[in-house]
Amino acid sequence: MYEEFKGQADFLTIYIREAHPDDEWQMDVNIKDDVCYAQPKTFDERLAIANDFAKRFNFPLPLAVDTMADEANKAYAAWPERLYIISPDGTVAYKGGIGPFNYKPEEVRAWLEARRPKAAPAESSRLRAN
Amino acid sequence: MIGAISVAVLLLAGFGVAVYLAGSPRDAYGMLRYAVWQMSSGEVQAGDRAPDAEVMALDGTTRFRLRERLGERPLVLVFGSYT
């Protein structure tokens, strides 16, 4: 979705407090996938996991990390995962549901698709000429 | 006596519901102990001014505020973690 819409919108991923660290609510799927990390107690620990993640997936989206004050997480009630769209005027255009069950990238896609810019004027006049 | 038994039954029933929702006793415990208190619908609503927050770039030294990334285009914010 990022590749498809990066010409139309800006994307920023914010790396927050771990959802299923192995010292809290560990998940079997994480054990199987070798994603075993304790909940970071320092910023360096969180930064290291964020970098691991970015490297493992060659993550293309811009990625920033929430500080240990969890300021972004708290402001957006983000944990464990959530999507928002902010309009250029600084208001919340879309507020996604709480993850994982209500984390719906397809809703973001629909929002972006509904606002996809129409064909550029040069293209339109070329079509008309034909 | 009856009161204490009733409370115990209610707590067990509640835990049973959690097991059903989460899929296993271990997951029910995890959900109740760690997840429930962290999840929130959140105060900010669509149409509200988007909150600002200071975050750090992956280099570990560059700080910036979320709203600095807001330009002429919509900004999609994706929140999550590796685990």
Backbone of each chain as ProteinMPNN parsed JSONL, in Angstrom:
{"seq_chain_A": "MYEEFKGQADFLTIYIREAHPDDEWQMDVNIKDDVCYAQPKTFDERLAIANDFAKRFNFPLPLAVDTMADEANKAYAAWPERLYIISPDGTVAYKGGIGPFNYKPEEVRAWLEARRPKAAPAESSRLRAN", "coords_chain_A": {"N_chain_A": [[0.843, -1.2, 0.0], [1.977, 1.195, 0.762], [3.845, 1.567, -1.312], [2.112, 1.938, -3.399], [0.701, 4.259, -2.745], [2.476, 6.225, -2.006], [3.015, 8.414, -3.499], [0.917, 9.997, -3.088], [0.332, 10.422, -0.438], [1.898, 11.088, 2.75], [3.762, 8.854, 4.771], [4.232, 7.601, 8.023], [5.728, 5.512, 10.27], [5.339, 4.691, 13.629], [7.191, 3.403, 16.117], [6.274, 1.611, 18.833], [5.723, 0.737, 22.329], [6.299, -2.685, 23.052], [4.135, -5.283, 21.872], [3.873, -8.046, 22.376], [6.032, -8.962, 24.237], [8.611, -11.233, 25.462], [8.641, -11.284, 28.204], [6.199, -10.605, 29.048], [3.105, -10.916, 27.771], [3.652, -13.404, 26.031], [3.618, -14.749, 22.733], [2.911, -17.758, 20.951], [3.312, -17.773, 18.189], [5.238, -15.872, 17.86], [7.413, -17.059, 19.08], [7.833, -19.154, 17.356], [8.541, -17.71, 15.06], [10.855, -16.653, 15.842], [10.841, -14.19, 17.172], [11.665, -12.921, 19.739], [11.7, -10.888, 22.345], [12.376, -9.009, 25.242], [10.298, -6.689, 27.061], [11.318, -3.506, 26.329], [13.413, -1.727, 28.576], [14.921, 0.449, 28.459], [15.591, 3.262, 26.317], [17.507, 2.694, 24.397], [17.277, -0.062, 24.154], [14.716, -0.342, 23.023], [15.139, 1.037, 20.65], [17.014, -0.634, 19.459], [15.524, -2.955, 18.925], [13.649, -1.88, 17.153], [15.349, -1.235, 15.041], [16.24, -3.813, 14.375], [13.858, -4.869, 13.435], [13.366, -3.166, 11.224], [15.519, -3.849, 9.617], [15.177, -6.619, 9.216], [12.862, -6.764, 7.678], [13.43, -5.116, 5.636], [12.312, -2.583, 5.76], [10.249, -0.317, 4.166], [8.865, 2.042, 4.841], [9.058, 5.354, 6.283], [10.405, 5.39, 9.519], [9.962, 5.964, 12.915], [10.75, 6.219, 16.419], [8.989, 5.822, 19.402], [9.595, 7.606, 22.386], [10.711, 6.548, 25.678], [8.855, 7.646, 27.341], [6.544, 7.115, 26.125], [4.994, 8.884, 24.667], [3.782, 9.348, 22.115], [2.316, 6.992, 21.774], [0.518, 7.156, 23.96], [-0.839, 9.549, 23.371], [-2.227, 8.837, 21.113], [-3.546, 6.547, 21.826], [-2.431, 4.09, 21.013], [-1.445, 1.46, 21.389], [-2.086, -2.071, 20.896], [-1.529, -1.798, 18.161], [-2.218, 0.507, 15.599], [-3.959, 2.626, 13.265], [-3.913, 5.835, 11.763], [-5.074, 8.704, 9.978], [-3.886, 11.851, 9.186], [-5.054, 14.987, 8.3], [-3.816, 17.53, 6.007], [-4.502, 19.928, 7.225], [-4.11, 19.462, 9.844], [-5.949, 18.088, 11.368], [-7.568, 15.11, 12.621], [-8.253, 12.835, 10.213], [-8.922, 10.212, 9.817], [-9.548, 7.686, 12.112], [-8.365, 4.758, 13.17], [-9.509, 1.488, 14.273], [-8.92, -0.318, 17.382], [-6.071, -2.362, 17.428], [-5.438, -5.971, 17.576], [-7.66, -6.851, 16.074], [-9.261, -4.84, 15.033], [-7.587, -3.417, 13.437], [-7.205, -2.132, 10.433], [-5.873, -1.996, 7.507], [-7.09, -1.913, 5.046], [-9.06, -0.046, 5.264], [-7.686, 2.33, 5.356], [-6.587, 2.25, 2.841], [-8.952, 2.411, 1.309], [-9.76, 4.99, 1.987], [-7.686, 6.518, 0.912], [-7.871, 5.786, -1.774], [-10.345, 6.822, -2.438], [-9.731, 9.438, -2.554], [-7.937, 9.753, -4.527], [-6.004, 11.592, -6.779], [-7.409, 12.999, -9.757], [-6.836, 12.256, -13.293], [-4.008, 13.912, -14.71], [-4.133, 17.224, -16.159], [-2.79, 17.394, -18.687], [-2.819, 14.768, -19.624], [-5.576, 14.39, -19.879], [-6.265, 16.146, -21.961], [-4.898, 14.998, -24.009], [-6.266, 12.629, -24.336], [-8.718, 13.64, -25.127], [-8.088, 14.745, -27.594], [-7.685, 12.483, -29.107]], "CA_chain_A": [[0.0, 0.0, 0.0], [2.888, 2.322, 0.777], [4.4, 1.764, -2.657], [1.058, 2.402, -4.289], [0.164, 5.563, -2.385], [3.466, 7.165, -1.467], [2.973, 9.646, -4.272], [-0.304, 10.724, -2.757], [0.3, 10.721, 0.995], [3.098, 10.811, 3.529], [3.565, 7.761, 5.718], [5.205, 7.548, 9.107], [5.489, 4.439, 11.23], [5.887, 5.001, 14.948], [7.476, 2.166, 16.824], [5.846, 1.854, 20.224], [5.868, -0.309, 23.322], [6.087, -4.019, 22.496], [2.818, -5.885, 22.086], [3.979, -9.387, 22.984], [7.414, -9.306, 24.612], [8.612, -12.553, 26.095], [8.487, -11.201, 29.658], [4.807, -10.252, 29.357], [2.195, -11.868, 27.125], [4.377, -14.004, 24.915], [2.76, -15.486, 21.795], [3.598, -18.895, 20.327], [3.725, -17.465, 16.819], [6.503, -15.132, 17.959], [8.477, -18.019, 19.385], [8.1, -19.864, 16.087], [9.202, -16.818, 14.105], [12.083, -16.154, 16.48], [10.7, -12.776, 17.533], [11.637, -12.994, 21.19], [12.341, -9.73, 22.961], [11.758, -8.529, 26.482], [9.812, -5.311, 26.952], [12.473, -2.633, 26.564], [13.4, -0.9, 29.779], [15.636, 1.674, 28.126], [15.356, 3.66, 24.938], [18.445, 1.971, 23.523], [16.731, -1.401, 23.893], [13.615, -0.204, 22.063], [15.752, 1.448, 19.382], [17.672, -1.809, 18.879], [14.49, -3.838, 18.363], [13.106, -1.192, 15.972], [16.319, -1.404, 13.969], [16.161, -5.235, 13.975], [12.643, -5.0, 12.645], [13.548, -2.464, 9.951], [16.479, -4.62, 8.813], [14.636, -7.937, 8.845], [11.843, -6.628, 6.642], [13.85, -4.084, 4.692], [11.083, -1.812, 5.902], [10.392, 0.869, 3.316], [8.231, 3.265, 5.338], [9.808, 6.103, 7.295], [10.158, 4.776, 10.829], [10.447, 6.708, 14.081], [10.581, 5.428, 17.63], [8.416, 6.523, 20.543], [10.532, 7.603, 23.507], [10.234, 5.715, 26.784], [7.687, 8.298, 27.95], [5.379, 6.606, 25.387], [4.17, 10.07, 24.408], [2.948, 9.162, 20.917], [1.42, 5.888, 22.101], [-0.542, 7.637, 24.849], [-1.64, 10.584, 22.694], [-3.062, 8.205, 20.098], [-4.081, 5.267, 22.337], [-2.007, 3.283, 19.875], [-1.095, 0.068, 21.7], [-0.838, -2.606, 20.358], [-1.253, -1.309, 16.808], [-3.328, 1.36, 15.206], [-3.754, 3.461, 12.078], [-4.592, 7.127, 11.718], [-4.688, 9.592, 8.878], [-3.975, 13.259, 9.593], [-5.201, 15.887, 7.148], [-2.844, 18.626, 5.988], [-4.886, 21.013, 8.136], [-3.748, 19.094, 11.213], [-7.006, 17.377, 12.091], [-7.609, 13.664, 12.399], [-9.204, 12.519, 9.141], [-9.332, 8.818, 10.001], [-9.046, 7.06, 13.334], [-8.584, 3.321, 13.036], [-9.888, 0.759, 15.475], [-7.827, -0.867, 18.195], [-5.559, -3.614, 16.905], [-5.249, -6.426, 16.208], [-8.853, -7.212, 15.305], [-9.822, -3.687, 14.329], [-6.521, -2.762, 12.685], [-7.668, -2.438, 9.085], [-5.219, -1.226, 6.448], [-7.99, -1.742, 3.895], [-9.819, 1.2, 5.461], [-6.781, 3.402, 4.934], [-6.536, 2.13, 1.374], [-10.215, 2.942, 0.778], [-9.732, 6.443, 2.194], [-6.753, 7.089, -0.058], [-8.403, 5.566, -3.116], [-11.463, 7.741, -2.648], [-9.196, 10.776, -2.738], [-6.862, 9.691, -5.512], [-6.149, 12.714, -7.698], [-7.831, 12.61, -11.1], [-5.762, 12.31, -14.286], [-3.436, 15.254, -14.878], [-4.752, 17.93, -17.301], [-2.117, 17.059, -19.95], [-3.339, 13.472, -20.071], [-6.985, 14.531, -20.284], [-6.388, 16.78, -23.276], [-4.412, 14.028, -24.993], [-7.379, 11.694, -24.576], [-9.762, 14.351, -25.878], [-7.605, 14.926, -28.973], [-7.878, 11.222, -29.821]], "C_chain_A": [[0.875, 1.245, 0.0], [3.408, 2.63, -0.615], [3.35, 2.368, -3.581], [0.665, 3.857, -4.003], [1.202, 6.583, -1.939], [3.565, 8.439, -2.288], [1.825, 10.548, -3.86], [-0.327, 11.171, -1.299], [1.674, 10.471, 1.599], [2.78, 9.693, 4.511], [4.619, 7.87, 6.803], [4.799, 6.423, 10.046], [6.096, 4.86, 12.552], [5.986, 3.716, 15.739], [7.201, 2.374, 18.308], [6.221, 0.681, 21.136], [5.51, -1.677, 22.722], [4.705, -4.571, 22.842], [2.931, -7.22, 22.822], [5.428, -9.726, 23.305], [7.429, -10.602, 25.398], [8.542, -12.487, 27.619], [7.088, -10.709, 30.049], [3.916, -11.297, 28.695], [2.856, -12.387, 25.855], [3.392, -14.772, 24.031], [3.557, -16.603, 21.13], [4.119, -18.567, 18.933], [5.047, -16.687, 16.822], [7.674, -16.058, 18.245], [8.869, -18.752, 18.103], [8.877, -19.005, 15.113], [10.482, -16.214, 14.664], [12.011, -14.647, 16.735], [10.552, -12.722, 19.043], [12.428, -11.841, 21.785], [11.614, -9.434, 24.266], [11.246, -7.118, 26.239], [10.991, -4.384, 27.246], [12.327, -1.81, 27.831], [14.172, 0.39, 29.562], [15.347, 2.017, 26.678], [16.272, 2.906, 23.982], [17.924, 0.585, 23.18], [15.611, -1.319, 22.868], [14.163, 0.149, 20.682], [16.375, 0.247, 18.682], [16.638, -2.739, 18.252], [13.889, -3.205, 17.11], [14.047, -1.347, 14.785], [16.359, -2.848, 13.464], [14.993, -5.43, 13.024], [12.845, -4.398, 11.254], [14.467, -3.262, 9.034], [15.861, -5.91, 8.322], [13.65, -7.824, 7.693], [12.228, -5.619, 5.568], [12.725, -3.047, 4.605], [11.146, -0.506, 5.137], [9.812, 2.156, 3.894], [9.172, 4.006, 6.268], [9.413, 5.587, 8.681], [10.765, 5.645, 11.918], [10.105, 5.899, 15.324], [10.026, 6.3, 18.753], [9.435, 6.489, 21.671], [9.936, 6.794, 24.659], [9.092, 6.371, 27.561], [6.408, 7.864, 27.252], [4.42, 7.733, 24.998], [3.227, 9.868, 23.21], [1.909, 8.08, 21.166], [0.237, 6.389, 22.927], [-1.441, 8.643, 24.142], [-2.632, 9.954, 21.727], [-3.675, 6.883, 20.546], [-3.703, 4.153, 21.365], [-1.821, 1.806, 20.162], [-2.259, -0.862, 21.489], [-0.502, -2.141, 18.935], [-2.478, -0.526, 16.364], [-2.944, 2.202, 14.001], [-4.523, 4.765, 12.21], [-4.217, 7.804, 10.415], [-4.913, 11.015, 9.367], [-4.08, 14.109, 8.333], [-4.123, 16.955, 7.176], [-3.22, 19.783, 6.925], [-4.665, 20.662, 9.601], [-4.847, 18.42, 12.008], [-6.965, 15.892, 11.745], [-8.677, 13.366, 11.347], [-9.749, 11.105, 9.297], [-8.72, 8.309, 11.287], [-9.375, 5.584, 13.245], [-8.998, 2.687, 14.347], [-8.666, 0.224, 16.198], [-7.374, -2.186, 17.579], [-5.634, -4.718, 17.949], [-6.54, -6.592, 15.405], [-9.432, -6.047, 14.517], [-8.775, -2.848, 13.632], [-6.77, -3.104, 11.23], [-7.006, -1.554, 8.021], [-6.143, -1.007, 5.257], [-8.835, -0.481, 4.035], [-8.973, 2.401, 5.056], [-6.7, 3.422, 3.408], [-7.794, 2.752, 0.761], [-10.249, 4.467, 0.878], [-8.849, 7.102, 1.137], [-7.288, 6.948, -1.478], [-9.527, 6.543, -3.433], [-10.969, 9.153, -2.938], [-8.053, 10.803, -3.741], [-7.056, 10.819, -6.489], [-6.578, 12.204, -9.07], [-6.652, 12.758, -12.043], [-5.288, 13.741, -14.461], [-4.021, 15.903, -16.129], [-4.114, 17.55, -18.633], [-2.643, 15.751, -20.507], [-4.752, 13.611, -20.587], [-7.078, 15.112, -21.68], [-5.875, 15.855, -24.364], [-5.521, 13.053, -25.343], [-8.44, 12.362, -25.439], [-9.353, 14.481, -27.339], [-7.799, 13.656, -29.774], [-9.37, 10.953, -29.993]], "O_chain_A": [[0.567, 2.23, -0.671], [3.418, 3.78, -1.052], [3.659, 3.2, -4.433], [0.334, 4.601, -4.927], [0.847, 7.69, -1.536], [4.131, 9.432, -1.833], [1.77, 11.718, -4.239], [-0.939, 12.186, -0.968], [2.497, 9.745, 1.042], [1.662, 9.599, 5.018], [5.772, 8.198, 6.525], [3.676, 6.387, 10.549], [7.232, 5.33, 12.599], [4.991, 3.037, 15.992], [7.827, 3.214, 18.954], [6.943, -0.234, 20.739], [4.538, -1.802, 21.977], [4.183, -4.362, 23.936], [2.185, -7.49, 23.763], [5.997, -10.654, 22.73], [6.407, -11.029, 25.936], [8.398, -13.522, 28.269], [6.82, -10.431, 31.218], [3.988, -12.472, 29.055], [2.638, -11.87, 24.759], [2.443, -15.375, 24.532], [4.726, -16.426, 20.787], [5.198, -19.005, 18.535], [5.865, -16.823, 15.912], [8.775, -15.874, 17.728], [10.048, -18.944, 17.803], [9.765, -19.495, 14.416], [11.11, -15.366, 14.03], [12.988, -13.924, 16.54], [9.458, -12.505, 19.565], [13.658, -11.818, 21.737], [10.397, -9.591, 24.37], [11.702, -6.433, 25.323], [11.597, -4.479, 28.313], [11.26, -1.268, 28.121], [14.095, 1.314, 30.372], [14.911, 1.165, 25.904], [15.859, 2.527, 22.886], [18.101, 0.107, 22.06], [15.554, -2.131, 21.944], [13.702, -0.378, 19.67], [16.281, 0.116, 17.461], [16.858, -3.257, 17.158], [13.644, -3.894, 16.12], [13.603, -1.564, 13.657], [16.496, -3.081, 12.263], [15.11, -6.056, 11.97], [12.539, -5.026, 10.241], [14.233, -3.346, 7.828], [15.998, -6.263, 7.151], [13.607, -8.695, 6.825], [11.425, -5.308, 4.688], [12.261, -2.692, 3.522], [12.001, 0.333, 5.419], [10.214, 3.248, 3.492], [9.985, 3.393, 6.961], [8.235, 5.377, 8.968], [11.936, 6.016, 11.851], [9.265, 5.0, 15.278], [10.54, 7.387, 19.016], [10.073, 5.461, 21.897], [8.77, 6.402, 24.603], [8.432, 5.707, 28.36], [5.311, 8.189, 27.706], [3.202, 7.56, 25.001], [2.038, 10.176, 23.282], [0.744, 8.243, 20.802], [-0.915, 6.076, 22.622], [-2.662, 8.6, 24.291], [-3.737, 10.462, 21.538], [-4.264, 6.17, 19.733], [-4.554, 3.368, 20.948], [-2.018, 0.977, 19.274], [-3.372, -0.499, 21.868], [0.667, -2.095, 18.553], [-3.613, -0.855, 16.708], [-1.767, 2.457, 13.747], [-5.648, 4.789, 12.71], [-3.176, 7.515, 9.824], [-5.977, 11.349, 9.89], [-3.281, 13.96, 7.409], [-3.572, 17.259, 8.234], [-2.348, 20.531, 7.366], [-4.984, 21.449, 10.493], [-4.691, 18.202, 13.21], [-6.409, 15.481, 10.727], [-9.862, 13.617, 11.567], [-10.899, 10.832, 8.95], [-7.524, 8.475, 11.529], [-10.547, 5.206, 13.245], [-8.85, 3.29, 15.41], [-7.541, 0.299, 15.705], [-8.202, -3.033, 17.244], [-5.876, -4.421, 19.12], [-6.517, -6.485, 14.179], [-10.025, -6.243, 13.456], [-9.033, -1.699, 13.272], [-6.571, -4.249, 10.825], [-7.524, -0.491, 7.68], [-5.997, -0.021, 4.534], [-9.276, 0.087, 3.036], [-9.479, 3.367, 4.486], [-6.742, 4.48, 2.78], [-7.708, 3.526, -0.192], [-10.711, 5.147, -0.038], [-9.221, 8.115, 0.545], [-7.177, 7.869, -2.288], [-9.644, 7.03, -4.558], [-11.7, 9.968, -3.501], [-7.29, 11.768, -3.796], [-8.163, 11.004, -6.994], [-6.171, 11.123, -9.498], [-5.609, 13.299, -11.677], [-6.082, 14.677, -14.369], [-4.373, 15.196, -17.073], [-4.828, 17.397, -19.624], [-2.887, 15.629, -21.708], [-5.103, 13.025, -21.611], [-7.867, 14.643, -22.5], [-6.343, 15.904, -25.502], [-5.698, 12.692, -26.507], [-8.992, 11.752, -26.355], [-10.192, 14.341, -28.229], [-8.047, 13.714, -30.978], [-9.751, 9.936, -30.572]]}, "seq_chain_B": "MIGAISVAVLLLAGFGVAVYLAGSPRDAYGMLRYAVWQMSSGEVQAGDRAPDAEVMALDGTTRFRLRERLGERPLVLVFGSYT", "coords_chain_B": {"N_chain_B": [[-20.54, -16.364, 53.686], [-21.95, -17.534, 51.51], [-21.767, -15.291, 49.95], [-18.99, -15.094, 49.495], [-18.551, -17.423, 48.03], [-20.134, -16.881, 45.818], [-18.78, -14.696, 44.695], [-16.381, -15.933, 44.055], [-17.265, -17.773, 42.137], [-18.177, -16.035, 40.19], [-15.774, -14.756, 39.456], [-14.376, -16.928, 38.439], [-16.029, -17.572, 36.318], [-15.745, -15.269, 34.833], [-13.037, -15.449, 34.188], [-13.199, -17.718, 32.65], [-14.607, -16.755, 30.429], [-12.663, -15.053, 29.465], [-10.728, -16.928, 28.732], [-12.052, -18.174, 26.672], [-12.246, -16.058, 24.849], [-9.551, -15.413, 24.426], [-8.305, -17.785, 23.788], [-6.697, -19.623, 25.155], [-5.775, -20.694, 28.489], [-3.303, -19.543, 29.215], [-3.075, -17.451, 27.417], [-5.338, -16.064, 28.142], [-4.68, -15.21, 30.688], [-2.483, -13.615, 30.018], [-3.742, -11.691, 28.462], [-5.489, -10.489, 30.329], [-3.707, -9.651, 32.288], [-1.82, -8.022, 30.976], [-2.792, -6.835, 28.588], [-5.414, -5.717, 28.675], [-5.412, -3.415, 30.344], [-3.87, -1.685, 28.906], [-5.058, -1.11, 26.54], [-7.103, 1.208, 24.853], [-9.877, 3.177, 23.852], [-9.27, 5.702, 23.267], [-8.868, 9.255, 23.523], [-8.739, 11.141, 21.499], [-10.569, 12.07, 18.642], [-11.907, 11.517, 15.326], [-11.729, 14.406, 13.383], [-10.874, 15.979, 15.445], [-8.143, 18.095, 16.541], [-5.029, 16.88, 15.597], [-3.016, 15.194, 17.932], [0.238, 16.2, 19.085], [3.541, 14.835, 19.342], [6.727, 13.976, 20.646], [9.173, 12.221, 18.931], [11.744, 9.805, 18.129], [14.264, 9.48, 15.668], [15.508, 6.629, 13.744], [18.227, 6.697, 14.033], [18.77, 7.217, 16.581], [19.487, 9.647, 17.675], [18.374, 11.882, 16.441], [15.752, 13.964, 17.118], [12.288, 14.58, 16.586], [9.137, 16.243, 16.065], [5.887, 14.87, 15.666], [4.079, 16.447, 14.184], [5.723, 17.928, 12.645], [6.121, 16.478, 10.45], [3.949, 16.841, 8.945], [2.692, 17.959, 5.994], [1.821, 19.145, 2.866], [0.268, 17.078, 2.195], [-1.925, 14.294, 3.026], [-1.159, 12.591, 6.089], [-0.27, 9.433, 6.899], [-0.373, 7.621, 9.79], [1.234, 4.948, 11.272], [1.065, 2.783, 13.815], [2.898, 0.536, 15.84], [4.6, -2.528, 16.861], [7.396, -4.827, 16.864], [6.943, -7.308, 18.085]], "CA_chain_B": [[-20.111, -17.643, 53.078], [-22.566, -17.576, 50.163], [-21.202, -14.149, 49.238], [-17.635, -15.423, 49.047], [-18.659, -18.435, 46.962], [-20.67, -16.205, 44.612], [-17.697, -13.899, 44.095], [-15.433, -16.877, 43.448], [-17.877, -18.314, 40.915], [-18.179, -14.949, 39.193], [-14.405, -14.568, 38.972], [-14.048, -18.077, 37.59], [-16.797, -17.418, 35.07], [-15.083, -14.194, 34.087], [-11.805, -15.99, 33.614], [-13.624, -18.641, 31.595], [-14.91, -15.927, 29.249], [-11.373, -14.583, 28.948], [-10.093, -18.075, 28.07], [-12.766, -18.358, 25.405], [-11.878, -14.957, 23.949], [-8.127, -15.37, 24.121], [-7.938, -19.048, 23.148], [-6.053, -20.572, 26.069], [-5.604, -20.073, 29.812], [-2.099, -18.704, 29.25], [-3.384, -16.227, 26.69], [-6.327, -15.314, 28.924], [-3.915, -14.54, 31.739], [-1.707, -12.55, 29.368], [-4.67, -10.638, 28.048], [-5.993, -9.771, 31.5], [-2.617, -9.063, 33.062], [-1.011, -7.05, 30.237], [-3.402, -6.147, 27.452], [-6.648, -4.975, 28.938], [-5.186, -2.098, 30.92], [-3.134, -0.822, 27.971], [-5.865, -0.759, 25.382], [-8.073, 2.251, 25.158], [-10.423, 3.7, 22.6], [-8.523, 6.929, 23.011], [-9.685, 10.468, 23.629], [-8.786, 11.902, 20.253], [-11.579, 11.564, 17.705], [-11.829, 12.067, 13.975], [-12.171, 15.793, 13.386], [-10.109, 16.718, 16.459], [-6.78, 18.458, 16.203], [-4.165, 15.72, 15.83], [-2.046, 15.469, 18.987], [1.639, 16.186, 18.72], [4.368, 14.059, 20.264], [8.122, 13.958, 20.209], [9.674, 10.871, 18.683], [13.158, 9.75, 17.791], [14.577, 8.766, 14.426], [16.196, 5.356, 13.958], [19.642, 6.866, 14.357], [18.888, 7.315, 18.031], [19.849, 10.981, 18.159], [17.55, 12.949, 15.871], [14.386, 14.038, 17.642], [11.392, 15.481, 15.866], [7.753, 16.155, 16.511], [5.034, 14.264, 14.64], [3.439, 17.444, 13.331], [6.714, 18.448, 11.697], [6.037, 15.659, 9.247], [2.706, 17.164, 8.268], [2.93, 18.958, 4.959], [0.685, 19.461, 1.996], [-0.442, 15.841, 1.866], [-2.345, 13.551, 4.216], [-0.107, 11.83, 6.757], [-0.76, 8.173, 7.447], [0.428, 7.195, 10.94], [1.13, 3.517, 11.503], [1.641, 2.497, 15.128], [3.021, -0.893, 16.11], [5.886, -3.01, 17.36], [7.823, -6.054, 16.2], [6.302, -8.492, 18.653]], "C_chain_B": [[-20.631, -17.723, 51.642], [-21.967, -16.465, 49.313], [-19.842, -14.475, 48.662], [-17.678, -16.436, 47.908], [-19.155, -17.773, 45.681], [-19.581, -15.417, 43.908], [-16.716, -14.826, 43.387], [-15.988, -17.427, 42.136], [-17.864, -17.267, 39.813], [-16.79, -14.744, 38.597], [-14.0, -15.709, 38.042], [-14.762, -17.976, 36.247], [-16.153, -16.356, 34.189], [-13.816, -14.679, 33.433], [-12.139, -16.954, 32.482], [-13.932, -17.895, 30.299], [-13.608, -15.454, 28.608], [-10.652, -15.698, 28.195], [-10.737, -18.3, 26.708], [-12.335, -17.311, 24.39], [-10.429, -15.059, 23.496], [-7.608, -16.675, 23.521], [-7.268, -20.057, 24.051], [-5.919, -19.891, 27.426], [-4.401, -19.143, 29.859], [-2.365, -17.375, 28.541], [-4.413, -15.388, 27.447], [-5.617, -14.529, 30.021], [-3.15, -13.359, 31.152], [-2.59, -11.362, 29.01], [-5.11, -9.803, 29.248], [-4.88, -9.022, 32.218], [-1.968, -7.906, 32.324], [-1.792, -6.234, 29.231], [-4.531, -5.216, 27.851], [-6.393, -3.565, 29.471], [-4.457, -1.154, 29.964], [-3.995, -0.357, 26.801], [-6.891, 0.287, 25.771], [-8.617, 2.774, 23.843], [-9.757, 5.027, 22.26], [-9.422, 8.148, 23.008], [-9.799, 11.204, 22.306], [-9.791, 11.252, 19.306], [-11.33, 12.152, 16.339], [-12.418, 13.471, 14.001], [-11.447, 16.637, 14.407], [-8.76, 17.137, 15.88], [-5.88, 17.262, 16.54], [-3.145, 16.049, 16.905], [-0.629, 15.451, 18.443], [2.382, 15.334, 19.734], [5.782, 14.097, 19.734], [8.568, 12.521, 20.056], [11.121, 10.962, 18.223], [13.347, 9.017, 16.474], [15.389, 7.512, 14.746], [17.67, 5.505, 14.297], [19.855, 7.037, 15.852], [19.236, 8.694, 18.551], [18.938, 12.081, 17.63], [16.143, 12.9, 16.434], [13.551, 14.907, 16.726], [9.976, 15.297, 16.396], [6.913, 15.634, 15.346], [4.51, 15.32, 13.673], [4.438, 18.098, 12.371], [6.65, 17.688, 10.388], [4.781, 15.959, 8.439], [2.962, 18.27, 7.267], [1.665, 19.233, 4.185], [-0.182, 18.246, 1.739], [-0.945, 15.184, 3.144], [-1.172, 12.757, 4.778], [-0.719, 10.585, 7.375], [0.171, 7.773, 8.586], [0.162, 5.724, 11.21], [1.811, 3.224, 12.833], [1.754, 0.992, 15.318], [4.384, -1.233, 16.662], [6.184, -4.356, 16.707], [7.093, -7.264, 16.759], [4.772, -8.417, 18.511]], "O_chain_B": [[-19.874, -17.945, 50.697], [-21.691, -16.649, 48.127], [-19.558, -14.18, 47.501], [-16.929, -16.32, 46.938], [-18.661, -18.064, 44.591], [-19.464, -15.456, 42.684], [-16.274, -14.55, 42.272], [-15.265, -17.533, 41.145], [-17.577, -17.568, 38.654], [-16.643, -14.579, 37.386], [-13.372, -15.495, 37.006], [-14.19, -18.253, 35.192], [-16.032, -16.517, 32.974], [-13.542, -14.37, 32.274], [-11.438, -16.997, 31.471], [-13.567, -18.342, 29.211], [-13.462, -15.452, 27.385], [-10.041, -15.458, 27.154], [-10.056, -18.58, 25.722], [-12.09, -17.623, 23.225], [-10.115, -14.821, 22.33], [-6.592, -16.679, 22.826], [-7.269, -21.248, 23.74], [-5.946, -18.664, 27.515], [-4.463, -18.076, 30.469], [-1.939, -16.315, 29.001], [-4.372, -14.158, 27.406], [-5.903, -13.355, 30.255], [-3.16, -12.257, 31.7], [-2.236, -10.203, 29.225], [-5.107, -8.573, 29.198], [-5.076, -7.905, 32.696], [-1.598, -6.91, 32.945], [-1.495, -5.056, 29.032], [-4.59, -4.067, 27.413], [-7.087, -2.623, 29.086], [-4.432, 0.056, 30.194], [-3.703, 0.651, 26.157], [-7.465, 0.256, 26.859], [-7.907, 2.812, 22.839], [-9.694, 5.419, 21.095], [-10.569, 8.101, 22.562], [-10.826, 11.819, 22.017], [-9.848, 10.028, 19.191], [-10.633, 13.157, 16.199], [-13.483, 13.694, 14.576], [-11.394, 17.86, 14.281], [-8.304, 16.604, 14.869], [-5.961, 16.704, 17.634], [-2.47, 17.074, 16.815], [-0.336, 14.77, 17.46], [1.909, 15.135, 20.853], [6.01, 14.233, 18.532], [8.364, 11.7, 20.949], [11.646, 12.044, 17.964], [12.655, 8.035, 16.202], [15.89, 7.346, 15.858], [18.299, 4.567, 14.788], [20.988, 7.005, 16.333], [19.278, 8.895, 19.765], [18.748, 13.101, 18.292], [15.425, 11.917, 16.251], [14.057, 15.871, 16.151], [9.67, 14.322, 17.082], [7.199, 15.926, 14.185], [4.502, 15.098, 12.462], [4.041, 18.743, 11.401], [7.071, 18.188, 9.345], [4.579, 15.389, 7.367], [3.387, 19.369, 7.623], [0.603, 19.509, 4.742], [-1.249, 18.358, 1.134], [-0.447, 15.481, 4.23], [-0.3, 12.308, 4.034], [-1.574, 10.667, 8.256], [1.372, 7.604, 8.374], [-0.986, 5.304, 11.358], [3.023, 3.405, 12.957], [0.824, 0.251, 15.0], [5.215, -0.357, 16.901], [5.313, -4.95, 16.071], [6.672, -8.143, 16.007], [4.066, -9.332, 18.936]]}, "name": "protein", "num_of_chains": 2, "seq": "MYEEFKGQADFLTIYIREAHPDDEWQMDVNIKDDVCYAQPKTFDERLAIANDFAKRFNFPLPLAVDTMADEANKAYAAWPERLYIISPDGTVAYKGGIGPFNYKPEEVRAWLEARRPKAAPAESSRLRANMIGAISVAVLLLAGFGVAVYLAGSPRDAYGMLRYAVWQMSSGEVQAGDRAPDAEVMALDGTTRFRLRERLGERPLVLVFGSYT"}
